[in-house]
Amino acid sequence: MKTTLITLLAATATTIATAQKPEEALIRVKYDFSHMTDTNKREDFYKETMMVVAGKNASVFLSYDTILGDIDLMADMERQNREQAGAATPIFRMPPRKKPANRTAFYYYANEQKLFVQEHLGAFYLVERDADKIDWKITAETRDIESIKCKKATAYYRGRNWIAWFSEDIPFSTGPWLLVGLPGLVVQASDDKNEVMFEFAGLEKVDKNKKPTIKGVLDGNIVRYHGSTKILAENIIELPAKAIRATPNEVKRLKEFMRDDPQGFAKAQLAAVGLGGLKPVSVAPRTSTPAPAPKVNNPIDKSKQ
């Protein structure tokens, strides 16, 4: 049944980006993300480096840590492939995972008020919906954050009271997660209990004449593997060229399939993206236990509880 779901969804693969044209990236903003996932362990926070890449209209919020992890993974897999050249059935060993990978990205199109939620589950799945209109209240309070002049705005959104510091001097109506719609970039944000925090960690203007380098290994051999990595490499914001439309419930069922039957899921995904006929390979068990996903009884989006 689950394999059939993947097959049916794959039949809807299309170039969704026709309505949302590729757009030149102008800025990249990093955030130190902290999330108290378990209220029974209030001193423990899940931490991750996140990033917003923004152009005049389009922006994408994604995990910078996941991009770095994918680069390491692909470099290791290419090394193993070279070492086993000519083998009838190559055996690949997955390197130890340092931390759970956040593979959800949010593409926001301000003019159209459209949001695309991307899940990278072997294939790219996209859930399209109208962007939420957040009822921001802009206050008179101001603050300088790393020499950036910011104004304070508050809103009750998805079960939390949010405090955002935004800058009209950086005229991009975007921010971390789904915190968009203000007349300037959201530089920093948190809920009023400091259970979820996006702390400013740096901003850089994109130099279109300079090819970015990530850890010194970003090149044409790595870029092809990951849509988010491609965004940083080419400085272009665009949805995956081939994407599979899905509903939130379908994505949920796919994640359950991946959790319950990883090997069956991987085979079904290969078939879904047209790679089922490749030379057989074997995946050896990990030599170490993957980092466990954090227990979550306190999600960012509390409206779903």
C-alpha positions, 0 to 999 in steps of 0.5 A: 500500500505504501509503495503504491502511494509512492508510485501514485505520487511519482506520477504527478512529478512535474515542473512546479516552478513554472509559476514561480520563476527562478530568482536571483539570490541577494542575501543570505542570513544565518540563525542560531536556532534553539528549541526546547523540544521536551518540556520535561527537560527544560534545560535541554535545547535542540540546536541547529544552524538555519539559513534564509536565502532571499531575493526581491520576491522569493526566499527559502528557509532551510537547514545550513547544518543539513547542507554541510552534512550532505556535502560530507555524505556525498564526498564519502560516497564518492570516495567509496565508489572510487575505491570499489570501481569494477565491483559486481555489487558495491557495498556502501557504508553509511557514515555515522550521523552526527545529528538528526537531519532537518530536511524540511525547507520553506519557499515563500513568494511574497507577491503571490502570498504562496508557500511551498513546503519541501520535504527531501525524502529521497525524491523531492515532495512539495506541499503548496498552500497559501501563505498565512497572513500573520496579524503583526503588531508593530511597536515603537520599541527599537533595538540594534542587533549587530549594528542593524537597526530593528523594530519590535513586532509581536503576534499570536501565531500557531499557538505561540506569542511571538516577538520579532525584531525586523529591519526596514533597512533590509527590505525583504519581507521574510524571516525564519520558519514561517515568520514572514510578512513584515516590512523588512527582514526578521533579524531575530525572533523568539516566543515569549517563553524563550522555548523557540529562538532564532538568534541572528548569526550573520548576514552577507550580501550575495556577490554574483561574480563570486562562487561561494565555497562551503568548507572548501569542497563545494564544486560541480561534483557535489552540487548535483546531489542536493537542491538546497546545496545548489541554491547556495552554489548557483545563487538562484532560488528555485523549486526542485526542477522535478518535484512530486506534489503531495498533501500533508497527510501523504507526506506524513504517511511517507515519513511513517513508511521511511521510519518503519521500513527504511530498506523498502522505502529506499527501493520504492523511492529509487523506482519513483525517481526512475532509478530502479534499474541501476546496477544492484548495490548493497548498503552495509549496516551503520558502524555506529548508532545514529543520533536519536531524534529529539523527543518532541512534546513541545512543537514549534507549531502548537496549533497542531497539538 
